[in-house]
Amino acid sequence: MGKLQVLRQSSPTQLMCYVEVVLLLGVARFALLFISFQRLLRLFGLRAEKRQWQPETVSGPRAAEIRVVARAIRRCARHVPWQAKCLVQALTGRAMLARRGLTPCIWFGVLKEPDQAMEAHAWLVCDQQFVTGGEESGRFVPMTCFVPRDAR
């Protein structure tokens, strides 16, 4: 199915979600390019927290809403004219879910293979459900997560 066909078959609610995703992907990409990481954390209202990594997924009362946001980010990130990799997607999802009253957590992990440069990855989890980056997260050792400043 072509891109325009997908848009034509989308409901007004889905279209607004896509618009929100594209705008936030752009804001997140711009922020990563031009703002220091410490300022970025303040801008997005995040703080580091030590947590135990729990990769299992649990269906919560708002699981369908989380899946809608996750699907919209995956679809739109492939088609924007700038790089929208893991951290850009995680920041976008964090902003969208926080706006909906949810408390997502951005996880950072690293991978060090012999004879290769260290790799880093970011993924977003909400209600113990992967939102972005989950398919790659298993290769990385979780180091820390960033939660909203007002989270318990």
Stockholm file with secondary structure:
# STOCKHOLM 1.0

chainA/1-152         MGKLQVLRQSSPTQLMCYVEVVLLLGVARFALLFISFQRLLRLFGLRAEKRQWQPETVSGPRAAEIRVVARAIRRCARHVPWQAKCLVQALTGRAMLARRGLTPCIWFGVLKEPDQAMEAHAWLVCDQQFVTGGEESGRFVPMTCFVPRDAR
#=GR chainA/1-152 SS CCHHHHHHTSCHHHHHHHHHHHHHHHHHHHHHHHSCHHHHHHHTTEEEECCCCCCCCCCCTTHHHHHHHHHHHHHHHTTSSSCCCHHHHHHHHHHHHHHTTCCCEEEEEEECCTTSCCEEEEEEEETTEEEESHHHHTTSEEEEEEEETTCC
#=GC SS_cons         CCHHHHHHTSCHHHHHHHHHHHHHHHHHHHHHHHSCHHHHHHHTTEEEECCCCCCCCCCCTTHHHHHHHHHHHHHHHTTSSSCCCHHHHHHHHHHHHHHTTCCCEEEEEEECCTTSCCEEEEEEEETTEEEESHHHHTTSEEEEEEEETTCC
//
